[in-house]
């Protein structure tokens, strides 16, 4: 009888396990890597509506478990073969770039020159050496994608597929899940209002850095973005992507201490920037309960592809350096995933291992990583192109890891990047015997929609296992971006390659810094990684070529962006002239320099108004469009204004961290700020008194906070011809920059 009972129990257990797995697979939708032809044809039609019927899509088997595509011509048709939609889309993109000389980017497409489809002379076959091609930083969902609607998401998913991305981070819509989980545990709407941040601050809420800031979060947002996430995931999965969904890290509502007074909680603080938040101790039994509840709710709602993102201690020190505690912590996070999904794989950002490198010594890091099974953990080496951690940790002590390009901080738009490193290091690391279990590459910027060349170069590594010759690549890139070869644009981009695109870190313009005589401030580092005088000839060449490319979208963007960069750098020279005039008590010279500075800001605003890429009104209006009433529109607008200026409250330490050179923001925020500074300095100089920077900062903080809470309107429609106005700015400033540089040399 006992034996029979055991067999029955075993059989029932196996049946239950089988049913659970089947339900999870069904909930996930199309998570297999087979080709969905309908999805591929739909993508082709979105990208090339006039030529979609010239392409045929055919299935292709994987090669050694790696994604593969083929491309060839048959008669008047172009054949795109792949093992899933990503491979087919990559074949399409390869064709467009290499045969039709076209380019698709965030900042200007070159598809309008496509008059007829050229043939492919010989069959092309490409196999990616990387199992995973990761995309997105948690910050991207705040600094860039906070207000995206489904139309914008469709464009980005197509962009991902065209560039071979198969592992996108998928964070949209999770607040609705947490709301249901905590409501089921007895928490109230008031508890949730104190917990959920506003939409612009979700990244730091997810990371446990802050609670409630920018809220309360309306129910309408949670409902609309739950539905948006379903669309996002369905599209990503039908193309063959495996999205990374969130998991529980221990961050709980402030009311948790009252609801569960016996629970073991730890206070944490994000470097003094916001109030304390609460982390549930990994050894507390409630940790597993909540973690499992969340994964189960998420799987019911969104399905699963068994990849989960969770980052504990983001930019915060763990409460203990005891290796045993750290092991328990990471194991608890993993077990809370595995309890609900036995196939769970933890995708962990390695940022904290660099940010708090004084804490994460080998003993601590080994304990933290080794508490999770090797095949159940993937570490993103987040800043590989500048500050790699893999080469300091024996390739994460044997764990699976991904080489990532971080590049951007705060969604700033200054021109920078390191082309040579990005062209060499992914493939070189792949073949490095010390690289251990490197299984992929990733693009993880804090903000996108800027510096398209750097991202195009990085993503060209996806289907290669050899280093890229950056000089040759730049020539090919300019050809496809502008549609034809031209000596002047090649010369211009050769200069860009070895100036702005030969730097590990970006810099800011003093225009966006809180007004001061200092050359740099906390988040406004004006130190150039190149000589400004070396950049001006690139401007000359682009202006010279402008008549040939004046109607090319990508060229317009690049010309405006380069004009903006040189003018923004020039501002720092003018500011130092003002500082010297003040030091020498020369009021006439101060007024002359400050007058030039004011004119420069106005001219930058006029220049940037010509392109949709540089409009404050677009950012603000996209935010307001999510509101279902005036209160919600006001909340979202304040979120949008705050993030790109003060970041936090009136006394925020992160002010200017996410600065932007945008039309509307220049004339509406930065210009009035500087005008008040000049007025205060002039008053002090006239009265023979010392200018009091501290008093000015106190007063300007109030003005800044009023702007954050303001409602004035800014246009989202471009105004003026980008090429004509760029020519005007070149005529006005090119020689002035040369003269100023010689003076300051």
ABEGO torsion letter per residue (X at the ends): XAAAAAAAAAAAAAAAAAAAAAAAAAAAEBABABBBAAAAAAAAAAABAAAAAABBBBBBBBBGGBBBBBBBBBEABBBBBBABAAAAAAAAAAAAAAAAGBBBBABEBBAAABABBBBBABBBBBBBABABBBBEBAAAAAAAAAABBAAAAAAAAAAAAAAGBABBBBABGAAAAAAAAAAAAGBBAAAAAAABBBAAAAAAAAAGABBGBGOBBBAAAAAAAAAAAAAAAAAAAAAGBBBBBBBBAGBBBAAAAAABAABBBBBBBBGGABBBBBBBBAABAAAAAAAAAAAAAAAAAAEBAGBBBBBBGBGBBBABABAAAAAAAAAAAAAAAAAABAABBBBBBAAAAAAAAAABBAAAAAAAAAABBAAABBBBBAAAAABBAAAAAGGGGGBBBBBBBAGBBGGBABBBEBAAAAAAAAAAAAABAAAEBBABBBBBBABBGBGAAAAAAAAAAAABABBBBAAAAAAAAAAAAAGBBBAAAAAAAAAAAABAAABABBBBBAAABBBBABABBAABBABBABBAAAAAAAAAAAAAAAAAAAABAAAAAAAAAAAAAAAAAAAAAAAAAAAAAAAAGBAAAAAAAAAAAAAAAAAAAAAAAABAAABAAAAAAAAAAABABAAAAAAAAAAAAAAABAGBBAABAABGAABBBBBGAAAAAAAAAAAAAAAAAAAAAAAGBBBBAAAAAAAAAAAAAAAAABABBBBABBBEBAAAAAAAAAAAAAAAAAAAAAAAX
